[in-house]
Amino acid sequence: MGDSSRNAPTSSSTSSRPRATALLERLPSAPGFWRSPVRGVPFTAVLGLVLLAGITLLFVTGLLSYAAYNPDLNPVNDKTPDKGLLGFYLFPWPTSPHWLYRLTQGLHVTVGIVLVPVLLAKLWSVVPRLFTLPPARSPAHALERISLLLLVGGALFEFVTGLLNIQLEYLFPGSFYPLHFYGAWVFFAAFLAHAGLRAPQAVRVLRTGGLDGPVPDDALESPAPSRPTVSRRGALAVVGAGSLVLLVTSAGRSFDGPLRRLAALTPHGAAEPGSGPNGFQINKTAAAVGITTAETGEGWWLTVSGPAGDLRFSRAQLLDMEQHSAALPIACVEGWSTSDQWWRGVRLSDLAALAGYPDRPPGVLVESLQRSGAFRRAALRDNQVRDPRSLLALRVNGEDLSPDHGYPARVIVPAAPGVLNTKWVARLTFGDL
């Protein structure tokens, strides 16, 4: 009797076990916690293949954008110090075709926005794996989990900082350029490793079983799925519809007319500074950066520096020089662009000749009246100065520049990012940069 009573479990220990089991089943690490019937390798495979193509395009166009920003023109344009081996691909950005940056950066930003629903759906589809226990079953499994951490964290970081940059919201510490540049390399390295491991399986699954076909030992499929409310095809249709809505409400930033008015999610792409010849997109007004009429009025002078010394020109003197025209767009790193505008002014190469470089103009450092911010100074390469379409523009579309478009003079260069088309120019210094 005494032995029996000593060995029998107490009522409290008996009741605590079901409670502990019930608690464990409510944790995200429990197999039955995630019950959506949509999850599974086929669903994730489709999203993964879309991201494989889309993110590869984002990476390539992002690196091209960085090259277009002339990062080797240090320290004026270079926002990424000590890039070392990561800058192996950099090359002098061409000036032809004149719409090149408009195309590459428009693709970069638009595709990035359109991929947001796909990325979120992909993360949702694999979230059970993030809670799998034990965290590491072997050194190889531990490395795979670390790569997934870099992949997920890198994806969220790159997309969030990119979307904030589009809206000119810099809530993150430090400069956008080095953060986005280094983050892209870390993310893409993890992405390539993950794609190399998973892409063959994804292709094989879709070829053999299709979206609704069975997959042996499907690690993503719930062991006890809930009653389906939508099929996998329906879920993919929802994701696709979300991407389509984002495309319609953002792609118009790169076009004029009705499409531009549809760009409701991109206020910087929709806002236009009035109408008329100067009625096309800007990022910042003269008032926003503190440019006053006292600085841009009759007392304004342009200083041109080089071997010939410091030369000063009034706007009237610049207008008396030989004038040239060029039809060029403005395309900004935020992804918006304008159609070709007709600019008229003095060629940069002609000003370089006056500065003492009559034969082969070098690069130029452009300084603005703007006293702070990324737009106050910019450096242009020699090939950009030599292009006959590169102007110190005084007029646009047959009218004097407006204050918001850089009156009394601004730089306009074919295929260059908008940040290099400096407004309110006060000084041009020609020389090796």
PESUL-V682399 format. One record per run of one state. SS is the DSSP state (@ for helix, = for strand, . for the rest). FROM is the first residue (numbers start at 1). LEN is the number of residues. If there is no record, write none. Layout:
SS,FROM,LEN  SS,FROM,LEN
This chain:
.,1,1  @,2,6  .,8,3  @,11,15  .,26,15  @,41,28  .,69,15  @,84,4  .,88,12  @,100,15  .,115,1  @,116,15  .,131,8  @,139,28  .,167,9  @,176,33  .,209,23  @,232,17  .,249,2  @,251,4  .,255,3  @,258,4  .,262,5  @,267,4  .,271,16  @,287,3  .,290,3  @,293,4  .,297,5  =,302,5  .,307,2  =,309,5  .,314,1  @,315,6  .,321,3  =,324,5  .,329,2  =,331,1  .,332,5  =,337,1  .,338,3  =,341,7  @,348,8  .,356,8  =,364,5  .,369,8  =,377,4  .,381,1  @,382,5  .,387,4  =,391,6  .,397,2  =,399,2  .,401,2  @,403,3  .,406,4  =,410,3  .,413,4  =,417,1  @,418,3  .,421,4  =,425,6  .,431,3
